[in-house]
Every structure is written in C-alpha cells, then in structure tokens.
C-alpha cells in the first residue's frame, strides 16, 4: 500500500470517527448548560438537569418500564431463536430454506412497516396496546438476530463431541445440555445483550403498540414536542452511558467466554 493510499484511508477513518462521535459529544455537552435553550456559547455549567432527571418520577418510571420490556422480550427471543437455530443448523429437510427465510424476515422489514403490521395484527388478535403487545413485537423482531448469532456458533461446534456423547449413551436432550448448550453460552450471551439494547432503544414499535405508559424513547419524543432542552440531552446522556457500559461489559464477557471454551 502506497503512502498516499494510507493517508487517504486514515482521513476517511478519522472523518468517520468525527461523524459518529462529534454529535454525541455535543449532545453530552449541552446537558451541562445552565440555560433552557440549546446552543453555543455555554456561559455557565450546571448539574441541575441531571439532578432533575433522577428526581423526575415519570422519567424513572419510563426507564424501568423500558428495562422490563427489554428483559422480557430478550428472554423470549433467546429461547425461540436458540431453538430455531438448533433446528436449522446441520439438518437437511424439505422447506428448510423457507423456514430460514421467514425467520430472518422480521429483521429485513422497515421499522415503520413492521410497526403498522404489528398494530393491525394485534387488533385482529384482540391484543390491547401496552406492555404485552410491545414485548411481543420486540421479541419477534429480535429472534432473527439470535438465530444468526447462534447458528454461526453452532457451525463451529466439533461434531465429534456430539457423536462421542451419543456413543456413551447420552440421548439427544442430555447431549444438548452437556455439550451443545455450554458451547453456545458465549453466543447466547452476546445475542442477549444485543437484543436487550435493541429493545431498550426501540421507538417505532413501542410508539405504535404502546398504551398510556410510555417507554423511555417514547417519553423523549413526547418531550421533544415542546422543544429541545438540556433536560432531553441529560436523559439521552444517561441512557447512552448505561448502554455503553453494558455493551463494553458484554464484549469483554463474551471474549473471555470464547477464550475459556
């Protein structure tokens, strides 16, 4: 690679980094502004906006509501996605391609179309807007990601281990619990964290299927209707820090599990 190519690639890389991180830095900075209006210059700094976030019962309730939805939808999507991945990986049967295509389809449909479809189907099934409807829609949307991650891990599982367990008298269930499942734990953990963050951050499906109690993204959208303020920046910054901490922990945990296995 020539020197000019290296310089060009370096410029592209740092341009991308600036494109991603500069808006985040500005968002975090505005959360400390001692004024109700967003913009420069910042004449004085304050922590009042962050104090108001933790003192606001509505914001804390929305945060807890979002976490509960994310946890429940992740549990459902992990169980269903792992089962589908085990069913599909390494097996040949009629209709396998169709099953795989239908499984990954929810991840390919645009969010707004998916939300409208879920809303219509929920009304047809008699499912009332609220927590149950949101958990259902998030779980369906997250299943494809679990399937893809777990199938990728399954494809590297040495078949000799399963065959050895079967030769020693283990039935398929025992072989799965003793051999396959421990091998899949890093992939399942990684997929779980990814689904957790996806669900927590989801706005479109939560907005269309939500009831009177808003999730955190829906609450932020509602506050935006009255104008941008440092309070919204503070809420977004807290959510950003929490998701970043979870993401970094998940990445290190998954890497450590992969090394141990």
Beta strands, then each sheet from edge to edge (+ up, - down):
end
